[in-house]
Amino acid sequence: MLTPIEQLPDDKELTTAEAAPYCHAKPGTLDKWRGQGRGPAYVQYGKGPRPRIRYLVSDIKAWRNGGERRRIVPGEGGDSPAQVA
C-alpha cells in the first residue's frame, strides 16, 4: 500500500520508481518528462549516462498542486546535488 504523500517528510528523496505513483505516471513517463522539461523538479547527482535522479517530496507536492517546476542541473561533484537553475 502506498503511503499518502502528505505523511512523507518534505525533505525525503524518492527514486524515479518511488516518485512515479505520486505523479500518477510510470517511471518511464517521468524519464520522458525530464527530457522534455516537464514534470516535477528533480535533483541530479553526478554526470554521465547514468546520473542518480531523485525527487523531493516537497517538489512533487508543489508540482501536483500547481505544476510548479524548477530544474536542478548537474553539479561538478559526483556526490553533491546540483544547484538550482
RAMO-V679407 format. One record per helix or strand of 3 or more residues. SS is the DSSP state (H for helix, E for strand). FROM is the first residue (numbers start at 1). TO is the last residue. If there is no record, write none. Layout:
SS&FROM&TO / SS&FROM&TO
//
This chain:
H&5&7 / H&16&23 / H&27&36 / E&42&45 / E&52&56 / H&57&66
//
